[in-house]
Amino acid sequence: AIPLITVDEIKKEFVVNNEAIEFLRTVESPLGVVAVAGNYRTGKSFLLNRGLLNRNSGFGVGSTVNACTKGLWLWKKVVKGITPDGEEINTLIVDSEGLGAFEEDSNHDARIFSLAI
């Protein structure tokens, strides 16, 4: 996984990662996106790794109460999918920073959630 959107702590602004931009330019359409958003330390990364990517690792997962994911992260391989109409698509998988962490405020959380959806 690679950072998609990070937070510049000095400027207090969100920044799109250049490696993610370059990867996205290589992805052919049609395109779909699966993103997870929710409270911190509730298993979002684990769900993507085990449930969607069928892997033991991929997106960062930790065993502490501290958040592992900061900003939004992108799986650097497309997942082939099929729409309800039967059309084949390339699907991007996006993991997001958990909401409600002690070190962030509700404004930050709202922005993370908005970027994820």
HUWO-V795195 format. One record per helix or strand of 3 or more residues. SS is the DSSP state (a for helix, b for strand). FROM is the first residue (numbers start at 0). TO is the last residue. If there is no record, write none. Layout:
((SS | FROM | TO) (SS | FROM | TO))
//
This chain:
((b | 1 | 7) (b | 12 | 15) (a | 17 | 25) (b | 30 | 34) (a | 43 | 51) (b | 71 | 73) (b | 78 | 81) (b | 87 | 95) (a | 105 | 115))
//
